[in-house]
Amino acid sequence: MSHYVPLVSHPEYSFPFASKHRFPMEKFALLSELLSQKGILHRSNLFRPGRARVELMSLAHCPHYIDAFTHNSLDTKALRRLGLPWSEGLIKRSWVAPNGTLLTAQLALRHGIACHLAGGTHHAHRDFGSGFCAFNDLAVAALGLLNQGRVQRVLIFDCDVHQGDGTATILAETPEAFTCSIHCDKNFPANKATSDLDVEVTKGCGDDEYLEIVERTLNHCLDQVKPDIVLYDAGVDIYQGDPLGLLNISLAGLRQRDRLVLETCTRRTIPVATVIGGGYDDDRPALVARHSIVVEEAQRCFARLG
């Protein structure tokens, strides 16, 4: 293995997409470019996932929904709830990305840390898509690991500003997968699901209070769950300038959060796989720079592990 943290990505994550759309589809390709420029992404540490098998996707999603989404037979209401226009490009990325998070988790089990340069589609439910999320990569990866017998306990530690409602509902009957969501109280989705642990952060919350909540919650989860792996959703929509965020977290606070989560897990020798989660900004370079923070911090931790 190289001296660089394992990174997972795929060229099909970004495909031709309406630039005026709220969802910044080009951010995945831009993130890979930025990490190459920073000297973190190299040919030696880049892993490319293949298309997921139907059997894997069916662990988290019902066959009828999988088929309807894939073959463009969702009704207008279902497409509106998904929030993304159907296209062949969307189907290709949606079948690859969950496998990317599973591959990232497998690499983390082997090397201690790994990062997916996508993922965090936590609003997708078993039988419908929602909030720009078609398939739920976190649930697929957790169930894939458990089904393969690679782990006995998974902690999904979701720090996206929005609740991981789809992850909570899909995994509600899977006690081996513990779902924790730390999210803004007054934000999407309007009707919250019930995670194993939900921590609501008040609108406008700043760095000090937020970081104290994250630290306390993470240590509580690690003590209680004793996971074999942590799947960490490092959503950057907590940032004070994010149009969909409603929290008041600085860039420094964002970096401190990612460092805190990664260092806490590695200090306890618990493998951690990261996904980038949500982040929205018409200034795409600024957005991608925020998404790169978790990878930079993972590289710092990985270098120490070596």
C-alpha positions in Angstrom: 0.0 0.0 0.0 1.2 3.5 -0.8 1.7 6.3 1.8 -1.6 7.8 0.8 -5.0 7.1 2.2 -7.2 4.9 0.0 -9.6 7.0 -2.1 -12.6 5.7 -4.0 -14.1 7.5 -7.0 -15.5 6.9 -10.5 -15.7 9.2 -13.6 -19.4 8.5 -13.9 -20.1 10.3 -10.6 -20.3 13.6 -12.5 -22.2 13.5 -15.8 -23.7 16.3 -18.0 -26.2 18.0 -15.8 -28.1 21.3 -15.6 -25.8 23.9 -14.1 -28.7 25.8 -12.7 -30.0 22.8 -10.7 -29.6 23.1 -6.9 -27.7 19.8 -6.8 -24.0 20.4 -7.8 -23.5 17.2 -9.9 -20.0 18.3 -11.1 -18.6 18.5 -7.6 -17.4 14.9 -7.7 -15.1 15.3 -10.7 -13.9 18.7 -9.3 -13.1 17.1 -6.0 -10.9 14.5 -7.6 -9.1 17.2 -9.6 -8.5 19.3 -6.5 -7.2 16.3 -4.5 -4.8 15.5 -7.4 -3.6 19.1 -7.3 -3.1 18.9 -3.6 -0.9 15.8 -4.0 -3.3 13.5 -2.1 -4.9 11.6 -5.0 -2.5 9.4 -7.0 -2.9 6.5 -9.3 -1.5 4.3 -6.5 -4.3 5.1 -4.0 -7.3 5.5 -6.3 -9.8 2.7 -6.4 -12.7 2.5 -8.9 -15.9 0.6 -8.0 -17.9 -1.4 -10.4 -21.7 -1.4 -10.9 -23.4 -2.9 -7.8 -25.1 -6.3 -8.1 -28.9 -6.4 -7.8 -28.5 -8.7 -4.8 -26.6 -6.1 -3.0 -29.0 -3.3 -3.8 -31.9 -5.5 -2.8 -30.6 -5.7 0.8 -31.6 -2.1 1.2 -34.3 -1.4 -1.5 -37.4 -3.2 -2.7 -37.2 -4.8 -6.1 -40.2 -2.9 -7.5 -38.6 0.5 -6.7 -35.2 -0.6 -8.0 -36.8 -1.6 -11.3 -39.0 1.4 -11.6 -36.2 3.9 -11.0 -33.8 2.1 -13.3 -36.2 1.8 -16.2 -37.7 5.3 -15.9 -41.2 4.2 -14.8 -41.5 6.3 -11.7 -44.6 8.5 -11.7 -44.3 12.3 -11.7 -44.9 12.6 -7.9 -42.1 10.1 -7.2 -39.7 11.9 -9.5 -40.5 15.2 -7.9 -39.8 13.8 -4.4 -36.5 12.5 -5.7 -35.6 16.0 -7.0 -33.4 14.9 -9.8 -34.4 14.6 -13.5 -34.2 11.0 -14.7 -31.4 10.3 -17.2 -29.1 7.4 -18.3 -26.2 9.2 -16.5 -28.2 9.3 -13.3 -28.8 5.6 -13.5 -25.2 4.8 -14.1 -23.9 6.8 -11.2 -26.7 5.5 -8.9 -25.7 1.9 -9.5 -22.0 2.5 -8.9 -22.0 4.9 -6.0 -23.4 2.5 -3.3 -20.8 0.0 -4.4 -18.2 2.8 -3.9 -19.2 3.2 -0.3 -19.1 -0.5 0.3 -15.6 -0.7 -1.4 -14.5 2.3 0.8 -15.6 0.4 3.9 -13.8 -2.8 2.8 -10.6 -0.7 2.3 -11.1 0.9 5.7 -11.3 -2.5 7.4 -8.0 -3.4 5.7 -6.1 -0.1 6.1 -7.8 1.8 9.0 -9.2 4.7 7.0 -10.5 5.2 3.5 -12.5 7.9 1.8 -15.2 7.9 -0.8 -15.2 11.0 -2.9 -19.0 10.7 -3.1 -21.8 9.1 -1.0 -24.0 10.1 1.8 -27.3 9.7 0.0 -29.1 9.2 3.2 -32.6 10.5 2.2 -33.3 7.4 0.0 -35.8 5.1 1.6 -36.5 1.4 0.9 -39.1 2.1 -1.7 -38.7 5.7 -2.8 -36.0 8.3 -3.5 -36.0 11.7 -1.8 -33.9 14.8 -1.4 -31.6 14.2 -4.4 -31.0 10.6 -3.2 -32.0 7.7 -5.3 -30.3 4.7 -3.5 -29.0 4.8 0.0 -25.3 4.0 -0.1 -24.8 4.0 3.7 -27.6 1.4 4.2 -26.4 -0.6 1.2 -22.8 -0.6 2.5 -23.8 -1.5 6.1 -26.0 -4.3 5.1 -23.4 -5.5 2.5 -20.7 -5.7 5.2 -23.1 -7.5 7.6 -24.3 -9.9 4.9 -20.7 -10.8 3.9 -19.9 -11.5 7.6 -17.1 -8.9 7.5 -18.3 -7.2 10.6 -20.8 -7.8 13.4 -21.5 -4.1 14.4 -21.6 -1.0 12.2 -22.0 2.6 13.4 -23.3 5.1 10.9 -22.3 8.5 12.3 -24.1 11.0 10.2 -23.1 14.7 10.6 -24.8 16.0 7.5 -27.0 19.1 8.4 -30.1 17.1 7.4 -31.3 14.1 9.2 -30.4 10.7 7.7 -34.1 9.7 7.6 -33.8 7.1 4.9 -30.9 5.4 6.6 -32.9 5.3 9.8 -36.0 3.7 8.3 -34.1 1.1 6.1 -32.0 -0.1 9.1 -34.7 0.2 11.8 -35.0 -3.6 12.0 -31.2 -4.2 11.8 -29.9 -4.0 15.4 -26.3 -4.7 14.1 -26.3 -1.4 12.4 -26.6 1.6 14.7 -27.8 4.8 13.1 -26.8 8.2 14.7 -27.8 11.5 13.1 -26.6 14.9 14.3 -28.6 17.4 12.4 -30.3 20.9 12.4 -33.7 20.7 14.1 -35.4 23.1 11.7 -34.4 21.6 8.4 -35.3 19.0 5.8 -37.0 16.6 6.1 -39.9 18.2 7.8 -41.1 14.9 9.2 -38.2 13.3 10.9 -37.6 9.5 11.1 -36.4 7.8 14.2 -32.7 6.9 14.2 -31.2 4.8 17.0 -29.9 8.1 18.2 -31.0 11.5 17.0 -29.3 14.7 18.2 -31.0 17.9 17.1 -28.8 21.0 16.8 -30.6 24.3 17.1 -30.7 26.6 14.1 -27.8 29.1 14.1 -25.6 26.9 16.4 -21.9 27.9 16.4 -18.6 26.1 16.5 -18.0 25.6 20.2 -21.4 24.2 21.0 -21.6 22.1 17.9 -18.1 20.5 18.4 -18.9 19.7 22.0 -22.1 17.9 20.8 -20.2 15.9 18.2 -17.5 14.9 20.6 -19.9 13.8 23.4 -22.2 12.0 21.0 -19.4 10.1 19.1 -17.8 8.9 22.4 -21.1 7.8 23.7 -21.8 5.8 20.5 -18.4 4.2 20.4 -18.7 3.2 24.1 -22.3 1.8 23.6 -22.1 0.2 20.2 -18.5 -1.0 20.2 -18.6 -1.0 16.3 -16.2 -2.9 14.1 -16.4 0.0 11.6 -17.7 3.6 11.5 -19.3 4.9 8.3 -18.9 8.7 8.7 -21.1 11.1 6.7 -19.0 14.3 6.6 -21.6 16.6 5.1 -20.3 20.1 4.7 -23.8 21.7 4.6 -23.3 22.6 8.3 -21.1 25.4 7.0 -22.4 29.0 7.8 -22.5 29.9 4.1 -24.4 26.9 2.9 -27.7 27.9 1.4 -29.5 24.8 2.7 -27.7 24.6 6.1 -29.0 27.0 8.7 -26.1 26.4 11.1 -23.3 28.8 11.8 -20.2 26.6 11.6 -16.9 28.2 10.3 -14.4 26.6 8.0 -12.1 26.0 11.0 -15.0 24.4 12.9 -15.7 22.1 9.9 -12.0 21.0 9.9 -12.1 20.5 13.7 -15.2 18.3 13.4 -13.6 16.0 10.8 -10.3 15.8 12.7 -12.1 15.0 15.9 -14.1 12.2 14.4 -11.2 10.6 12.5 -8.7 11.0 15.4 -11.2 9.6 17.9 -11.9 6.5 15.8 -8.2 5.9 14.9 -7.1 6.4 18.5 -9.5 3.6 19.4 -8.3 1.5 16.4 -11.8 1.5 14.9 -11.7 1.5 11.1 -13.5 4.5 9.6 -14.9 5.0 6.1 -15.9 8.5 5.1 -18.4 9.8 2.5 -18.8 13.5 1.5 -22.5 14.0 2.2 -24.3 17.2 1.4 -22.9 20.6 0.4 -24.4 23.3 -1.7 -22.9 26.5 -3.2 -23.0 28.2 -6.6 -19.3 28.8 -6.0 -18.2 25.3 -6.9 -14.5 25.7 -6.2 -15.3 26.9 -2.6 -17.7 24.0 -2.1 -15.2 21.4 -3.3 -12.5 22.9 -1.1 -14.9 22.3 1.9 -15.5 18.7 0.8 -11.7 18.1 0.5 -11.2 18.9 4.2 -12.3 15.4 5.4 -9.8 13.8 2.9 -7.0 16.1 4.0 -7.7 15.1 7.7 -7.9 11.5 6.7 -4.5 11.7 5.0 -3.0 13.2 8.2 -4.4 10.4 10.3 -3.4 7.8 7.8 0.2 9.0 7.7 0.3 8.6 11.5 -1.1 5.1 11.3 1.7 4.1 8.9 
